[in-house]
Amino acid sequence: MSTIERPFHVLIYGATGYTGILISEYFAKHVAVSDPNIRWGIVGRDVDKMLGLIKYLVIRTNNEKLNKLKHFIVSQQDELVDIFKQTQVVINCVGPFFKYGEPVVEACIKAKTHYTDITGEPNYIRNILKYSEEARNNNIIIVPAAGFDSVPADMCVFLAQTRSKSPLSEVRLYVEPLTGGLSYGTINTFIESISKGPKRAPKEGEQKTKTIQKLVPHRASRTKDWVVPFNYTSDPYVVTLSARQANIKPFSYAQYLQVRGFFDMIFFMVVGFFLYLIVKIPGGGKFLLSLQKKGSGPSEQVRIKCRTGVQLFASNEEKDLIQVDFHGPESYTVTAIFASEVALTLVNDSNNCKPGVVTTAYGLGDHLMKRLRKNDKIRFAVVDVKHNAPPLE
């Protein structure tokens, strides 16, 4: 990235969307206190929504100075390069990313600006890897999947690798029951991915780390909970990408979602199957979207009551069993934290991070973890190490 001082440290692109608003609020409330020298602004397409967001932030923070928050209105895609040249980092909140994300990555590389986003789409991440060499040549850092997908999984594996005295051989990750509901954008991405999304195009030698999934619901021996396969997020791909980028010895990886009981498990599988069928029917996706207001998502009251958590069990070649846990607020709230802290890591520590299209673990590693551990809303911890443990299921 250019060493010339730029007017802004961070610009939030797509700031008036559901998650974009949460990220903007995180900057207005928390970054203003923890990093008061950070200069940030917002970028969007609708001037009324942008001004409405600024008014909302003023009310939420009781800070009249935010009335002067710099905002950029984009009417054409080719305007992005000139706007992005004014900042060190862009947080992209505009999805579905396989549909809208690639031009933003291209604009950041042309502007010599670091990039991060909140995607959970593995095909999109796979697709933008083609920009890695150009990004490295320009010392640009591109960090996709900087939200609940896929920071907890990626950084938990990172901590297990750091703690292990020998290469990992097996990793199993269990996501605690998800509550709180979905945003319009998440539902839209799900629908677009199933109905129109690009098909997987694996690259030669891509899968250094094996994804081994028990494809049927079962009771997990480690957590004692009923679990269902949960490999439809970007987590498995990001974890395997981190292993490949770090050139570490391959290990097997599987990921599951915990459910509250046997009948909840059956309900989850049946509902998921019928939603999939509806989306595949012509017009089915539009029908599902019509049930939710554009730009909507879980209310603040709902988000306050909900929590997220991950339990990771990793065994190594010496038969040690390492448990790493993550706990944090509701998934959209924690996505705002993660994306913001990734962006701030790029602002403050980019010279110590790895350029190219990289994962949070490989590209930012300890520098990101140090920031995350200072945040009292979230917790990553190695909670147990057992020796001579039996193999993982």
LINHUUR-V95780 format. One record per residue. N is the residue number from 0. PHI is phi in degrees with one decimal (* if undefined). PSI is psi in degrees with one decimal (* if undefined). OMEGA is omega in degrees with one decimal (none if undefined). Layout:
N/PHI/PSI/OMEGA
N/PHI/PSI/OMEGA
This chain:
0/*/151.4/179.1
1/-59.1/139.0/178.7
2/-84.3/-4.7/178.2
3/-68.8/135.7/179.3
4/-60.5/136.6/-179.2
5/-113.1/155.0/-177.4
6/-60.1/-31.2/-176.0
7/-125.8/150.4/170.5
8/-86.9/-42.8/-175.2
9/-139.0/134.5/168.4
10/-119.1/135.3/179.8
11/-100.6/110.3/-177.9
12/-93.4/127.9/-173.4
13/82.6/36.2/-172.3
14/-68.8/-19.4/-176.6
15/-92.9/0.6/172.5
16/-75.6/174.2/-174.6
17/-57.2/-54.5/-178.4
18/-74.9/-31.5/176.2
19/-59.1/-38.6/177.2
20/-64.4/-42.0/179.9
21/-64.2/-38.9/177.8
22/-67.5/-42.8/178.0
23/-60.5/-40.7/179.4
24/-67.6/-36.0/177.3
25/-62.9/-42.4/177.1
26/-64.3/-43.9/-177.1
27/-66.4/-36.8/-175.7
28/-90.4/-46.5/-168.3
29/-103.5/-44.6/-179.0
30/-66.2/-34.1/177.8
31/-59.8/-25.6/179.2
32/-93.7/-48.2/-175.8
33/-75.8/-33.0/-179.6
34/-135.3/70.6/-172.4
35/-63.5/-17.4/-178.5
36/-87.9/-1.4/-179.8
37/-72.8/127.1/176.9
38/-100.0/121.4/-175.9
39/-137.6/161.6/179.5
40/-152.9/-180.0/-176.5
41/-126.6/151.1/-178.0
42/-132.6/134.7/178.6
43/-162.2/-176.0/-175.8
44/-107.5/-22.0/-174.3
45/-109.9/112.3/-175.3
46/-62.9/-38.1/-179.9
47/-64.7/-41.9/178.1
48/-66.1/-37.3/178.9
49/-64.2/-46.5/179.0
50/-66.2/-35.2/176.6
51/-64.7/-38.0/177.7
52/-64.6/-43.5/179.0
53/-61.1/-43.6/177.4
54/-60.9/-42.4/178.9
55/-61.0/-43.7/-179.0
56/-65.5/-37.6/177.1
57/-61.0/-44.7/-179.3
58/-66.9/-43.0/-176.4
59/-67.1/-31.0/-175.9
60/-105.8/-10.1/-174.6
61/55.4/39.0/-177.4
62/-122.6/100.6/-178.1
63/-65.1/-21.3/-179.5
64/-62.3/-24.4/-180.0
65/-68.8/-12.6/173.6
66/-60.6/-22.3/179.9
67/-97.6/10.3/179.3
68/-57.3/126.7/-177.8
69/-69.7/132.4/178.4
70/-135.1/144.6/-178.9
71/-117.7/133.3/177.1
72/-102.2/123.3/-179.3
73/-105.5/124.4/176.7
74/-109.9/-23.1/179.7
75/-134.4/147.2/-176.8
76/-61.1/-35.5/-176.1
77/-71.2/-5.5/175.8
78/-79.0/-14.7/-174.1
79/-63.7/-39.1/-176.2
80/-59.8/-48.1/-179.0
81/-63.2/-37.4/178.5
82/-68.7/-44.5/-176.5
83/-69.7/-21.2/176.1
84/-65.8/-13.5/-177.2
85/-91.7/-0.1/-176.7
86/-133.8/158.9/176.3
87/-83.4/-33.9/-174.8
88/-138.2/142.0/172.2
89/-116.0/131.9/169.4
90/-102.6/116.1/-178.2
91/-95.3/121.2/-179.3
92/-114.6/12.4/-173.5
93/-98.6/109.4/177.8
94/-122.0/176.4/-2.0
95/-60.8/138.5/-170.6
96/-73.8/-33.2/178.1
97/-65.4/-17.6/-179.4
98/-95.4/-37.7/-172.5
99/-121.0/-8.8/-169.5
100/-80.7/-36.8/-172.4
101/-60.6/-43.5/177.8
102/-60.6/-28.7/179.0
103/-71.8/-41.0/175.5
104/-61.0/-45.5/179.2
105/-59.6/-43.0/179.9
106/-63.2/-39.3/179.2
107/-65.0/-41.7/179.5
108/-65.1/-42.4/178.1
109/-63.9/-34.4/-179.6
110/-85.2/-4.3/-176.1
111/56.1/52.1/-176.8
112/-125.9/137.3/177.1
113/-68.5/156.2/-171.6
114/-139.1/142.4/166.9
115/-146.4/161.9/-178.7
116/-150.2/-178.6/-175.7
117/-117.8/26.6/-178.7
118/-64.9/154.5/169.7
119/-128.8/24.3/-172.6
120/-105.8/104.8/-176.7
121/-62.0/-34.5/180.0
122/-65.3/-34.7/177.0
123/-66.8/-45.0/-180.0
124/-60.6/-45.1/179.2
125/-59.0/-39.6/-176.6
126/-68.8/-38.7/-176.0
127/-81.8/-2.6/175.0
128/-61.3/-20.8/179.1
129/-65.3/-16.3/178.8
130/-90.4/0.5/-171.5
131/-64.2/-44.1/-178.4
132/-63.8/-44.5/178.9
133/-62.9/-40.4/178.2
134/-63.9/-43.7/178.5
135/-61.8/-42.3/-179.2
136/-62.7/-27.0/179.8
137/-103.0/8.8/179.9
138/57.6/39.6/178.8
139/-104.5/142.1/-179.9
140/-111.0/121.8/179.4
141/-113.1/115.2/-174.9
142/-121.8/93.9/175.3
143/-79.5/167.9/173.2
144/59.4/52.5/-178.2
145/-101.3/31.6/177.8
146/-119.9/-155.4/175.0
147/-57.3/-34.7/158.7
148/-94.5/109.8/11.9
149/-139.6/29.7/-174.6
150/-63.4/-47.3/-178.9
151/-57.5/-47.5/-179.8
152/-63.5/-48.1/-175.9
153/-63.9/-44.5/-176.8
154/-78.3/-27.9/173.6
155/-66.0/-43.1/175.6
156/-62.5/-41.0/178.0
157/-57.2/-45.4/179.4
158/-65.4/-39.6/178.1
159/-63.3/-41.6/178.3
160/-64.7/-39.2/-179.5
161/-65.2/-38.5/-177.7
162/-78.8/-27.9/-175.1
163/-72.2/141.2/179.0
164/-89.8/-7.2/177.6
165/-143.3/166.0/-178.0
166/-57.9/142.6/176.1
167/-68.8/147.1/177.5
168/-116.1/-34.7/-179.8
169/-141.0/140.7/177.2
170/-136.2/130.9/174.8
171/-127.4/128.5/-178.1
172/-119.0/133.6/-178.6
173/-121.1/119.6/178.5
174/-91.6/127.2/179.4
175/-64.8/156.1/-176.7
176/-49.2/130.6/-179.4
177/-87.9/128.9/180.0
178/-130.3/165.4/174.4
179/108.4/-20.0/178.1
180/93.9/179.1/-176.0
181/-119.3/150.9/175.2
182/-81.3/163.5/175.7
183/-57.6/-42.3/-178.6
184/-63.4/-39.9/178.2
185/-64.5/-43.8/178.6
186/-63.4/-41.6/179.3
187/-62.5/-42.1/178.4
188/-63.6/-42.4/178.2
189/-59.1/-46.3/-178.3
190/-65.9/-46.8/-178.9
191/-63.8/-38.3/-178.1
192/-64.6/-40.3/-178.4
193/-76.1/-42.7/-172.1
194/-86.6/-33.3/-173.4
195/-132.4/-6.1/-173.3
196/-63.3/154.4/179.6
197/-66.3/144.3/177.3
198/-75.9/154.3/-178.6
199/-65.5/133.9/177.7
200/-127.4/82.5/-175.8
201/-62.0/142.3/178.8
202/-93.4/154.9/-178.1
203/-60.0/130.6/178.7
204/73.2/14.4/-172.8
205/-68.0/-44.7/-166.8
206/-90.6/78.1/176.0
207/-72.4/-36.5/178.6
208/-101.4/131.2/-176.5
209/-82.7/136.1/170.8
210/-97.4/106.0/-178.4
211/-105.7/112.6/-173.6
212/-119.8/125.2/169.1
213/-75.7/112.0/-165.5
214/-82.1/1.5/-179.2
215/-116.9/150.4/174.7
216/-60.1/146.2/-179.4
217/-161.9/170.0/175.5
218/-93.0/119.7/-177.0
219/-73.4/131.4/-176.6
220/-68.8/-29.6/-177.1
221/-79.1/-44.7/-175.5
222/-95.1/-15.0/-177.6
223/65.7/15.7/179.3
224/-104.3/155.7/167.6
225/-72.1/137.3/-177.8
226/-136.2/155.6/175.7
227/-126.1/151.3/177.5
228/-55.9/139.4/-175.7
229/-139.3/61.2/-177.0
230/-110.1/21.8/-179.0
231/-95.7/4.2/175.4
232/-95.5/-177.0/177.2
233/-82.1/-7.5/-173.4
234/-55.7/-54.0/-178.1
235/-57.9/-40.3/-179.4
236/-68.2/-41.5/-179.1
237/-64.9/-42.2/178.5
238/-61.2/-44.6/179.5
239/-68.1/-34.0/177.6
240/-66.4/-40.8/177.0
241/-59.2/-43.2/179.7
242/-63.1/-42.1/-179.8
243/-66.8/-43.4/-178.8
244/-66.1/-35.1/179.5
245/-82.1/-6.9/179.4
246/56.0/44.8/178.3
247/-96.5/165.6/-178.2
248/-64.9/136.5/-177.3
249/-61.0/147.7/173.7
250/-137.7/160.5/177.7
251/-84.9/145.8/-176.8
252/-137.4/135.2/174.2
253/-142.1/149.0/-175.5
254/-135.3/137.2/-176.3
255/-136.8/154.0/174.7
256/-104.8/126.1/176.2
257/-75.4/141.7/173.7
258/-123.3/163.3/-168.4
259/-80.6/-9.3/179.3
260/176.1/177.5/-176.5
261/-60.2/-44.4/-176.6
262/-71.8/-33.8/173.7
263/-63.5/-37.3/178.7
264/-62.9/-45.4/178.9
265/-62.9/-43.5/179.2
266/-59.9/-45.2/-179.5
267/-59.2/-45.7/-177.3
268/-67.4/-41.7/-178.5
269/-67.1/-47.2/-179.5
270/-62.9/-43.7/179.0
271/-59.9/-41.1/-179.9
272/-64.7/-43.9/-178.6
273/-70.7/-35.2/175.6
274/-62.9/-40.3/177.7
275/-61.2/-44.1/179.3
276/-63.2/-41.6/-180.0
277/-61.1/-43.9/-178.9
278/-63.9/-34.2/-178.9
279/-74.6/-17.9/177.4
280/-78.5/134.0/177.4
281/-53.1/126.5/-179.5
282/86.1/-7.8/-178.6
283/-66.3/-39.8/179.4
284/-63.7/-43.2/178.4
285/-62.4/-35.9/178.7
286/-63.8/-45.3/179.4
287/-62.8/-41.2/179.8
288/-65.8/-31.6/-179.0
289/-66.9/-16.5/-179.6
290/-80.7/-9.7/-178.7
291/-132.8/142.1/-178.2
292/-72.0/137.7/179.4
293/-61.2/133.1/-179.8
294/84.7/0.8/-176.5
295/-89.1/170.6/178.4
296/-175.9/-173.8/-179.9
297/-55.7/137.6/-179.9
298/-69.7/165.3/178.7
299/-62.0/-37.9/179.3
300/-61.4/-40.3/178.4
301/-68.5/-45.3/-177.3
302/-62.4/-37.5/-179.7
303/-62.0/-35.3/-176.6
304/-79.9/-17.5/-171.9
305/-99.4/153.6/178.3
306/-133.5/161.1/173.6
307/-123.5/153.5/178.6
308/-159.7/153.2/179.6
309/-139.7/136.9/171.4
310/-118.3/127.4/-179.5
311/-121.1/132.5/176.2
312/-119.0/125.1/-178.0
313/-129.7/130.6/175.0
314/-109.2/150.5/179.8
315/-119.5/-175.9/-174.7
316/-69.8/-17.2/177.5
317/-93.4/11.1/179.0
318/65.3/27.2/169.8
319/-82.2/147.4/176.1
320/-118.2/119.2/-176.2
321/-111.1/128.1/176.5
322/-109.6/127.9/176.9
323/-123.3/131.6/-179.8
324/-117.3/147.8/168.9
325/-126.1/138.2/174.0
326/-138.7/139.5/-179.8
327/-162.8/-176.6/178.3
328/-72.0/-175.0/-178.4
329/-52.2/155.3/-167.0
330/-61.1/-39.6/179.6
331/-73.5/-36.7/177.0
332/-62.9/-44.3/-178.4
333/-72.2/-28.6/174.3
334/-62.0/-41.5/177.7
335/-61.4/-40.4/178.2
336/-64.4/-50.8/-176.8
337/-60.4/-50.8/-177.0
338/-60.9/-40.1/179.5
339/-65.8/-43.6/-177.8
340/-71.8/-32.2/172.7
341/-62.4/-46.1/179.2
342/-60.4/-42.1/-179.8
343/-69.6/-31.2/172.9
344/-63.4/-40.9/178.1
345/-66.4/-33.6/177.5
346/-68.2/-46.7/-170.3
347/-91.8/-25.5/-172.3
348/-130.9/21.2/-175.3
349/-60.0/-31.0/-179.9
350/-66.5/-20.5/-179.6
351/-101.9/-1.1/179.5
352/-98.9/166.4/-175.4
353/-93.6/128.1/179.6
354/-76.0/166.3/-177.8
355/108.4/-172.7/172.7
356/-86.5/108.5/-169.2
357/-132.0/160.5/173.7
358/-84.9/167.2/178.5
359/-63.4/-40.5/-177.7
360/-69.0/-48.7/-177.2
361/-73.5/-44.5/-173.3
362/-79.5/-37.0/-173.2
363/-113.2/-34.7/170.8
364/47.2/-124.7/-176.3
365/-60.2/-32.0/-178.0
366/-65.1/-40.0/175.5
367/-71.2/-43.4/-177.8
368/-60.2/-37.3/177.9
369/-60.6/-40.5/178.8
370/-68.5/-43.8/-177.7
371/-63.3/-36.1/-178.4
372/-73.0/-16.0/175.8
373/-83.1/-11.6/-177.7
374/-89.2/119.2/-174.9
375/-78.1/-1.6/178.4
376/-85.8/-18.5/-175.4
377/-129.9/159.1/-178.8
378/-146.6/121.5/168.5
379/-110.1/133.9/-178.8
380/-155.7/139.4/166.9
381/-82.4/111.1/-170.5
382/-99.6/-16.0/-177.4
383/-163.7/143.4/171.8
384/-134.8/118.5/179.8
385/-113.9/144.5/179.5
386/-103.2/151.9/179.7
387/53.9/43.1/-179.1
388/-82.4/151.8/176.9
389/-68.2/160.4/180.0
390/-61.7/152.5/174.9
391/-71.6/154.0/-178.6
392/-72.4/*/none
